[in-house]
Amino acid sequence: MLSRVLAVCAAMFAVSLSSAANAQNCERFLWQCQGYSGGSGGPSVSNPGMDSGFGQVNTAVYGALGGEPFPVSAVSLTDIDPTFLRQTVSYNTSEAPGTIVVDTRSHFLYFVQANGRAVRYGVGVGREGFGWSGVATIHDKREWPDWYPPKEMIERQPEIKKQMSELQSGIGMHGGPRNPLGARAMYLWQDNKDTLFRIHGTVEPWTVGKSVSSGCIRMINQDAIDLFQRVAVGTKVVVLH
């Protein structure tokens, strides 16, 4: 009898664990949209349990994160309009679930889900004259990517060279907490060509909700990590002007 009770308890505990696991200025930053290297990030299962209820914000997701090779500090939420914090919202679109839609005017990125809903994130987008729109795909994903500013940028802003060193692919900066690409980057390609635009984390989370980048789509690091987990290479990205 005892063995039967223990077996039932073990089964219930396993189900519980399974449920829990399934629930969970701008020109000077032009270089953040350029080349990359670093460890590749394959698709992984996200943890929807970290999301709050429909139309609500779970501020706990913006605390410091462990399990990363570099520190991901807690976000000062007083610096960010709460409208731009992650939440699940109603979103009517003809795009299929799994598609990313970026509304640059509203400074929102939507990860489309079924039943007229989407996970919505606040983003920083290109300033006037640096905007970009169109349809692309995620060609690569990188965790804590290196970045390589173009030669033209170094010539125009020689002071940034002080922050760089000789890396495997040229003069650049190793991935890390000071790297302007942040904790994650997703690289957008069109017609088998690199657009040089990225969806990425940022070392300036207070710029989310603003038009400050040189065309790239920047996210709070915690949100970039969350989106990175949800999407796979090949994901369709629609950027609305």
C-alpha positions in Angstrom: 0.0 0.0 0.0 2.8 2.4 1.0 4.6 1.7 -2.3 1.4 2.6 -4.3 1.0 5.9 -2.3 4.7 6.8 -3.0 4.3 6.0 -6.7 1.2 8.3 -7.0 3.0 11.1 -5.1 6.0 10.8 -7.4 3.8 11.0 -10.5 2.0 14.1 -9.1 5.4 15.7 -8.3 6.6 15.0 -11.9 3.5 16.6 -13.4 4.0 19.6 -11.1 7.5 20.0 -12.2 6.5 19.7 -15.9 3.8 22.3 -15.5 6.2 24.7 -13.8 8.8 24.2 -16.5 6.3 25.0 -19.2 4.8 28.0 -17.5 7.8 30.7 -16.8 22.9 59.3 -28.9 22.6 57.6 -31.7 25.3 58.2 -34.2 27.9 57.2 -31.7 26.3 53.8 -31.4 26.2 53.0 -35.1 28.7 50.3 -34.5 26.3 48.3 -32.4 24.6 47.3 -35.5 27.7 45.9 -37.2 29.5 42.6 -37.4 29.3 39.8 -34.8 30.9 36.7 -33.5 30.6 34.6 -30.4 28.8 31.6 -29.3 25.8 30.6 -31.4 22.4 30.4 -29.8 20.1 27.6 -30.8 16.4 27.7 -30.2 15.3 26.6 -26.7 12.0 26.4 -24.9 10.9 29.6 -23.3 9.5 29.7 -19.8 6.0 31.3 -20.1 5.6 30.9 -16.3 7.8 34.0 -16.1 5.1 36.0 -17.8 2.4 37.7 -15.8 -1.3 37.5 -16.4 -2.9 38.9 -19.5 -2.4 42.6 -19.8 -0.3 42.7 -16.6 3.4 43.2 -16.0 5.5 40.9 -13.9 8.2 43.2 -12.6 10.0 40.3 -11.0 11.4 39.3 -14.5 13.5 42.5 -14.5 15.6 41.5 -11.5 19.2 40.4 -11.7 19.6 37.2 -13.7 21.9 34.3 -12.7 23.2 31.5 -14.8 24.8 33.8 -17.3 28.6 34.1 -18.1 28.4 37.8 -17.3 26.2 39.8 -14.8 22.8 40.8 -15.9 21.9 43.6 -13.5 18.4 44.4 -12.2 16.7 47.0 -14.2 15.8 50.4 -12.6 12.2 50.4 -13.5 11.8 54.1 -12.4 13.8 54.9 -15.6 11.4 53.2 -17.9 7.7 53.9 -18.8 5.9 50.8 -17.5 4.0 50.7 -20.8 7.2 49.3 -22.4 7.6 46.4 -20.0 6.8 42.9 -21.2 3.2 41.7 -21.1 0.8 39.5 -23.0 -1.8 41.6 -24.9 -4.5 41.3 -27.5 -3.1 41.7 -30.9 -5.0 41.2 -34.2 -2.8 40.5 -37.1 -2.7 38.3 -40.2 0.8 37.1 -39.4 1.1 33.6 -38.2 1.9 32.7 -34.6 5.7 32.7 -34.1 6.2 35.8 -36.2 7.9 38.9 -34.8 6.2 42.3 -35.7 8.0 45.5 -34.8 5.9 48.6 -34.7 8.5 51.3 -34.8 6.1 54.2 -34.3 4.7 52.8 -31.1 8.1 51.3 -30.0 6.7 47.9 -29.5 7.8 44.4 -30.6 5.2 41.7 -30.7 5.9 38.0 -30.7 2.7 36.7 -32.2 0.8 33.9 -30.4 -2.4 32.1 -31.2 -5.9 33.3 -30.4 -5.3 36.9 -31.1 -2.7 37.5 -28.5 1.0 38.4 -28.5 3.8 38.9 -26.1 4.6 42.6 -26.3 8.0 44.1 -25.5 9.1 47.8 -25.5 11.9 48.6 -27.9 14.2 51.4 -28.9 14.3 52.0 -32.6 16.1 54.1 -35.2 16.1 57.8 -34.8 15.0 60.1 -37.7 16.9 59.2 -40.8 18.0 55.9 -39.5 14.7 54.0 -39.6 14.2 50.8 -41.5 11.2 48.7 -42.4 10.5 45.6 -44.4 10.4 41.8 -44.0 13.4 39.9 -42.9 14.3 36.6 -41.2 16.5 35.8 -38.2 19.5 34.3 -39.8 21.7 33.9 -36.7 21.4 34.2 -33.0 24.3 35.0 -30.6 24.7 35.0 -26.9 26.9 37.8 -25.6 28.2 38.6 -29.1 31.4 40.3 -30.0 31.0 43.4 -32.2 33.2 44.9 -34.9 32.8 48.5 -35.8 33.4 49.3 -39.5 36.6 51.1 -40.5 34.6 54.2 -41.3 33.2 54.4 -37.8 36.7 54.1 -36.3 38.0 56.8 -38.6 35.0 59.1 -37.7 35.2 58.4 -34.0 38.8 57.3 -33.2 38.1 57.5 -29.5 36.1 54.2 -29.6 39.2 52.4 -30.6 40.5 52.7 -27.0 37.7 50.2 -26.0 38.8 47.6 -28.6 41.4 44.9 -29.1 42.5 42.6 -31.8 39.9 39.7 -31.9 39.7 36.7 -34.1 37.8 38.5 -36.8 39.5 41.9 -36.5 39.4 45.0 -34.3 36.4 44.8 -31.9 35.1 44.3 -28.4 34.5 41.0 -26.7 31.0 40.2 -25.7 30.3 41.2 -22.1 28.4 43.6 -19.9 29.9 46.7 -21.6 29.2 45.5 -25.1 26.5 47.7 -26.7 24.9 44.6 -28.3 24.0 43.4 -24.8 23.3 39.8 -23.7 21.7 38.6 -26.9 21.5 39.5 -30.6 19.4 38.2 -33.4 20.7 39.1 -36.9 18.2 40.1 -39.6 18.8 39.1 -43.2 16.9 39.9 -46.4 17.2 37.9 -49.7 20.2 36.0 -48.3 22.0 39.3 -47.5 22.8 40.7 -44.1 20.8 43.9 -43.5 23.2 44.9 -40.7 20.2 45.5 -38.5 19.8 43.5 -35.3 17.4 42.9 -32.5 19.6 43.0 -29.4 19.9 43.8 -25.8 21.3 47.1 -24.6 23.6 48.6 -22.0 21.1 51.6 -22.0 17.8 50.2 -20.9 16.4 53.7 -20.3 16.4 54.3 -24.1 13.7 51.7 -24.6 10.6 53.4 -25.8 12.6 56.0 -27.7 13.9 56.6 -31.2 17.6 56.7 -30.5 19.4 53.9 -32.3 20.9 53.9 -35.8 18.3 51.5 -37.0 18.7 48.5 -34.8 16.0 47.3 -32.5 17.2 47.4 -28.9 15.6 45.7 -25.9 16.1 45.5 -22.2 18.5 42.7 -21.7 16.0 40.6 -19.7 13.6 40.9 -22.6 16.2 40.2 -25.2 17.0 37.0 -23.4 13.3 36.0 -23.2 12.7 36.7 -26.9 15.9 34.8 -27.8 14.5 31.7 -26.0 11.2 31.9 -27.8 12.4 32.3 -31.4 14.3 30.0 -33.8 16.6 30.8 -36.7 14.4 31.4 -39.7 11.7 33.3 -37.8 9.9 35.9 -39.9 10.4 39.5 -38.8 8.1 42.2 -40.0 9.3 45.8 -39.3 6.5 48.4 -39.7 7.4 52.0 -40.5 
